[in-house]
Amino acid sequence: MKERIGVIFGGRSSEHEVSILSAAAVLTAIDRGKYEPGAFAIDKSGAWYHVETDLSGLCELSDARVGGLFDGARKVSVAEFDEMTDFALPVLHGPYGEDGTIQGLFEMLGKPYAGCGVAAAAISMDKIFTKEIWGGLGLPQCNYAFTTKYACEADGGRGLINEAARIENEVSYPIFVKPANMGSSVGVSKVEDRGGLEDGIKTALKYDRRVIAEQAVTGRELEIGVLGGRMAGVSAIGEILSDAVYYDYDSKYRGGEGTRLAIPAELPAGIRDEIEALALKAYRALGGEGFARIDLFYDEAAGKVYLSEMNAIPGFTRYSMFPLLWQAKGLGFAELVERIIELGYEKHNA
């Protein structure tokens, strides 16, 4: 009897449409001779649906936004999802999916599932917690500071001014301002002065109660995949080459003009070895299991590598770096999905 794989996608976050595209690619790649896949969409209100619409033709964000996905879909309860599946494969990006919440649900159900566990997902989703842990272990990363909604609203409305002044004393311009818990470059601003910093904080606070301000690193943007548990391995290293101010939402998911991926990245052997070792240290420090993508910067002039963040459920769209990195290492998309399922079962059985 085939194992029933429940692919969960959509979700309540601002990355709802991106998640649909990732799920379409994953559902197309699952080996029907070995598994019986089922598509389960979560709408923006949090309701669950069993979707029988063929998603294989979805490849653009516009496709994911047009109607039809939930037309004819049957609303289901979590208990029904549990009965209909043997294994959960979440392809949810951002809050309520990549942040430990749905992983906690699977743990409560006793359901085997793909990817990182509750703690690793929650910590890696939170950029502040991630940096505090990596910093405590002495892993290299850029200078940063953070603030909160409460601090910015304090002192009779002067809180934002006071927090911006403190941050610019701790972190040099240019600064990237980001929501602590968000992905796909949503709510991110690159700022050069006090006015931009205050505006960037306001923008980030629309998405989260906590905001991180990171010193911009002049260097090459690199990404590397990690796959496995105790005996984890790494993919090829990829480089993002973009004419944009930073690798933004359009560049990631609409194949933005002037953006291309170099896989593998051209790097000195010593730097490549350093990045591979650092990625594994970063992954293990956060308790990574199953799979993740580690983002880094390489300051070529100084010969230094800096950790940026870990993505517990990286994108699986046709523009996404993660599957392309493994393809360059000789692991095709379908084989990658199968390995992720196998690792999920290994984690559960352990």
Summary of the structure (lengths in Angstrom):
residues: 350
radius of gyration: 20.0
end to end distance: 22.7
largest distance: 64.7
contacts: 1203
relative contact order: 0.14
helix: 38%
strand: 25%
